[in-house]
Amino acid sequence: MERGPFKHLDLSQRRQIESGLNQQETLTEIARTIGADVSTVRREILRNRRDDGMSYSKGKDKNDCAHLKSCEVRGLCEDGCGSRLCRRCHLPCESLCPEYARRTCKTVERAPFVCNACPRYAHCTVTRFRYSAESADAASRRRARDSRDGIDLTEGEMGLLIENVREGLAKGQSVHHVFETYEMPCSERSFYRYVESESVPILSIELAKKVRYKKRRKRKAVHEGGFYAGHEYDDFMELPDEERAAVTEVDTVLGCKRDSRCILSLHRVDLHFQIYMLLGGRTKEAVVDAFDWLAVCCGGAGRFRELFGLMLLDRGSEFDDIDGMERDKATLERRCACYFADPSRPDQKGACEKNHVELRKILPKGTSLEGMDAYALAEICSHVNSTVRRGCGDATPFDLAKLVFPQELFDNLGLRPIPARDVVAAPNILYVP
């Protein structure tokens, strides 16, 4: 296949690259197949490979220090256990130990730079990279789109534009008259677009004609092809059974139609344990903030990864910031892996949907959440998790969760076990809107 100069790779060529990597072909062989230079293939892989983090398999050591097996460091913590090797404790070596060095893999440090053909991929505890044609194509298109965002004007040109328009408007002239009279740094259409996006300090109300037009109703955002590449339900089902057993299913629970607030629900399936967090709005920013707060409650991104390392969500717009949910805001460390159920398939995360029945016993559909506060929601969550369940072996979700979650998490979230005789599962008792 011949590829002319200055041409971008297309999806079919990226699929050939992925196929070559899966078959352990060299970069030279792949470049010859797609008719490109070796440096082009190398740059494409490094730029668009997907960071899959480390494996979340049970029983694997999550300490990623290169000196782990031979480390003899002792006494890093303040507990006085100087006789015990620090590597045998669950300590954050990267922040405590001066000898810490991140363990890396030669496969991703040099060609082929990805783990596509690696047989240890499913259980590897080193940061893994994978090349997916759909994911790479989506990343390339997103980068090209973002490079065209913003205003294509210098500071001087912007000042000239505002000065001329304001002068004309002060004289009662139309915007079209101004643009036909003066030499302007942009087109009339671009100017209206800048006003609409509030990129220039001129309000729509100042434009006599513009305020007569009704703004079109926006369609629901449709993601580009490949947006969920590597995060789809089929990818989730390829994970080992022991990983999928500890999945946390995530959803949002709504109140009245007029409410801006909603509840973020996280259901740890194997424990039947539910966590409710109050969101100020059903937005992706609010969800990311909730994940950040939950990571703080857990004691950091590393502990969050151990407790909630695998997430299964629906495709609501509030879950669109995949990178924001997966990575810690401060350190950019990967704290979880997010996967998404197929459209119109709530049954793929049925445990979470079914458990909403317990919440609706206390907060029936149509109950307003505007008067809700975090303390009331924590009390409701405590009662829901203190109900004896047949699926828990006639224990409560709290009984199971205490075997896995640290007490610090319960304290930070304000959760407590409720005595069996005091459990409430009826409306208008724990919360009255």
N, C-alpha and C positions, 0 to 999 in steps of 0.2 A: 504494500500500500504506500503510495507516494504522498508525502505531506509537505506542502509548500512552506516557505519561510514565513515567520510572523503569524502562524496559524495556531489557534488554541486547540487543545485536545478536546475531542468530543466524547460522548458517553460510550460509543462503540469502541473507541480506542482505549478508554479507561477500563472497559470490561476485558479487553485483551490483556491489559497490564495485570489486572486482578487474576485472570486465568493463568498467566505466566508465573505469577508469584505463588499461586496455589500448587503449580506443578514444579516448583523449584527451578525454574529457568533463570539464567543469569540476566543481568540488566542489559547486556549486549544483545542477547537473543531476543529479549522483549523489544528493545529498540529497533532491531531489524524487522520484527514482525509488524510493528505499527508504522514503520518508515520514519522514525525520528532519531535524533541524536541521543546518545547514552546520557548526556548531561540533562537533557529534557526529561527523560524517564526518572533519573535520580531526583531532580528538583520536584517533579510531580509527586513522587512518593513521600518525600520529606515534608512537602508543604501540605499535602492533603491526607496523610495517614491519620487514623483515628486513635486517640489515646483511650484504651480500655482499662487503664489502671491495673491493679493486681487482682488475682483471683480471690474470691470470697469463700473458697472451699473450707469446710470445717476441718480442724485438725492441722491446718497449715500455719506455720509461724509467720505472723504478719510483720515481724521486725525486719526491715529492709536494709540493715547495716551490712556493709561488705565484710566487716570483721567479726560477724556474729559467731561463727563456729570456733574461732580461736581467741575470742575476747576474754581477757582476764580482769577487766575493770570491776572494782567493788566500791561500795560506799557512796554512790552518787546521790541517793536520796537522803532525807533527814530522819529516817526511821532508825538509824543506828545499826542496820544489819550489815556491818562491814565484813562479816564472814561469808556472805552469800554473793555469788556472781550476779551482777546487775542484769546480765542478759537472760537470766532465768525469771526475772520479774517482768511485769507488763509496764515498763517505764518508757516514756517518750524519749528515746535515746537521742533523736535529732536535736532536741532542745537542751539536754542535760550533759551529754558526753562530748568532750573536746576531741575525742578520737573518732567520732561518727563520720562515716562516709557512705553515701547511698550506693547500694548494690545495683549494678547494671548488668545488662545482657549483651554479649558481643553480637548477637544476631541483629539487634536494633541499633547498635553503634556503628556498624558498617553494613555494606550490602548484604542482604536485600533491605535492611532497615525496618522490616516488619515481621510479624509472627505468623503470617498466613499459613505456612506449611509446617509450623512447629508442632510436634506431637504432644508437647508438654503444655500447650496453650491453656487448656481448661483448668489446670491446677498450678500454674506458675505464679509465684508470689513476688515476681519482679514486675515493674511497670511494663505493660504489654501494648504493642501498637499493631494495628491491623489496617490493611488497605481494602476499602470497599469502593467499587466503581460508583454506585449511586451516592454514597456519602461524599466521595471526593468531588463528584460533579456538582452536588448541591453546595458544597463549601466553596467551590470555584465561582459558581454563579452568585452566591451571597457576597463574596469578596468583591466581585466586579460591580455589583449593585451598590455596596457600601462606599466604594471609591467614588461613585457619582453623586452621593448624598451631599447635602449642604448647599451653600451659595457660591456660585462661581463669580465672585466679585472681590476686588481688593477693598481695603478700608477706604481709600480715596474714592473709588467708584461708587461705593455704597453711600458715602457722604454726598456726592454729586447727585445721585438718584433721588435721595430724600429731599435735598434742597430744591431741586427743580420741581418735583411733584408738589411739595408744600407751597411753593411760590405760586404755581398754577392754580391749585385748589383755593388759595386765599383770594384769587381774582375771579373765582367762580368758573374756571375752565374745567373741561372734562379731562379725564386721564388720557383719552385718545388724542385730544387736542395737544396736551403737553408732550406726548411721545412723538407726535408729528412735527412739533415746533422745535423741540430741543434735541440735541444729539445725546442720546441716552446710552448707558453702558449695558443695557439688557433690553429684551423685547417687552412689549406691553403685556403679553401673556405671562412671561416669567415674573413680571412685577406683581400681577394679581396672585400668582402662586406663592410668592414671598409673603404677601399680605395674609393669605389664607393660613400659611404655616407660622405666622407671627414672627417671621425672620427680619422684618423691617418695623421700625417704631411708628407705623401708620395704621390706624384702626380702620376696620371695614366701615364703621359709621361715618368716617370722614369722606368716603367715596360715595357721592350722591346716587349713582346708578346701581352700585353693587348691592346696596342694602335691599333693593327691591326683589332680588332673586332669592328663592328659597333653596337652601343647601340640600343637595341630593342625599337621599338615605343611603348610607354606606352598606355594602354587602358584607356578610360575615367573611372574615379573612380566610383565604384558602391557601394552604401551605404549598410551596413548590414541591415538585417531585423529589423524593430523597430526603425530605425534612426529618422523617423518622428513621432513616436508614441506620441500621445497627442498633435501633432501639425498639423494633417491632416485636409483636407477640411471638412470631416464629423464632426470632433471635432469643427471646426469653425461654422458649421451650427447648432450645438446644443446650441450655445450661445443665449441669449435673443435677440429679434429683435432690441431693443433699443441700444444694444451694437454694433451689426453688422452694424447698420445704420451709425455709426461714424468711420467705418474702413478706414484705410489708405492703399491703394494698392501700392505696390513697384515693380519696374522693372528697368532694365538697358537699355540704348539706346546707340547703337554703331555707330561709324563713318566708316572710311575706314577699310578694312581688315588689313592693315598694322599698324593701330593706336594701341597704347597701352592704350591710354586714352578712357574713356567712361563717360556717364552721368548717375547718379543715379536719378531716377524719383520717387517722392512720391506724390501720388494723394489722397487728403482727399475727399472721395466720396461725402459726404453730402454737402460739400461746393464747389465742382467742382474746388477746388484750387490745383494748381500744384507747387511743389518745385523741382528745378533742382540743383544737386550738382555734381561738376566735380571730377571724380576719376582718380588717377594716373594710375590705372590698374584695370582690371576686376578680382579682387581678394577678398577673404573674409576679409583679413586684411584691405583693402581700404574701404570696406563697413562698417566695425565696426568703423573705424576712422571717417567716415562720420556721423554715428549715434552718436558718442561721441561729435562731433562738433555741431550737431543739438541740442543735449541736453544742451550744453553750451549756444547756441543761445536762447533756450527757457527759460533759467534761472535755470537749474538743472533737475535732474532725476524726481523729483516730478511733476514739471510743464510739462515735456516731457510726462509723463504718462497721464496727463489730456488731452493733445492735440493730442498725437499720441500713445495712449495706446494699440491700436489693429492694428496689421499689417497683411496684406495678401500678400504673395510673391509667385514667382514661384520656381521651384526646381533647379535653376542654381547653379553652384558650388560656385559662389560669395556669396551665402546666406547660406553657410554650417555652419558657426559659430553661431549657434542658441543662445547659452549662451552669447556670446560676444555681440550680438545685443540686447538681452533682458535685460542685466544687466549693470549698470553703472560701468565703469572701476575703478573709485576711491573708491566708497563706496560699490560696489557689490549689490546695491539696485536694485530691479526689476523695470524696467522703462517701459516695454511694453510686450505684448504677441504676439508671431509670429506664424502664421499659413501658410500652404503651399497648393497651388492649386494642383490638381491631375496632373500627367504627361500628356502632350499634350492636356491640357484643358485651353487655354488662355481665353476662354469665362467666366471662373469662376472669373476672375478679369477683366472683359470686360471694365469697366469704365476707368481704367488706359490705356489699350490698345487703346481704342477709342480716348482718349485724346492725344495720341502721334501724331495724325493727325495734331493737332495745332502746335506742335513742328516741324513736318516735313515740314510745310509750310515755315518755316524760315530756317531749316537745312534739306534739302532734303537728302534721302538715298545716301550714298557714300561721303558725305561731311566730310573732314578730321577734326578731333578734336585736332590735335597736337598743333595747334597755338591758341587754345582756352584758355582764362583765366577766372577766377571767375567773374570778372567785366562784361565781355561780356555775360557770361551765365546768370548773374543776370538781365541784361538788357533784354535779350530774355525772361526770365521767367516773368518779369514785363509786357511785351507786351502780352504774352500768357494769363496772368491772368487779363488783362484789356479789353479783348474782350467781348462784350455783348453776353450773351448766353440765348437761349430760355429756357433751363433747369434751369436757375437761375431766372426765372421770368423777363426776359429782363433786368436783372442787370448783373454785372460782378462778376467773382469769387472773385476779390479783395473786392467788396462791402460786400459779405457774410463773407469773412475771417476776415475783420476788426471787425465783431461782436463777434468773438471767439478768435482770436489770439491776443497776446499783441503786441504793437507797437515795443517793444524791439526785437521781432523775425524778423520783417520786416527790422528793421535797421541793425541787425547783419548779415542778409543774403543779404543786399543791394537791397531789393525789394521796388518798389514804384509804385503807381497807375499812369497809363499813360492817359492823356486826350483822350477822345474818337476819336477826329479828328486826333490825332497823332499816333494812334495805327498802327503798321506795322505787316503784316502777309504775307511777301513775301521774297524770298531768296535773298542773296547778298546785303542786305541793312543794316541789323544790324550786320552781321558777314560775312567777306570774308576770306576763308581759304588761 
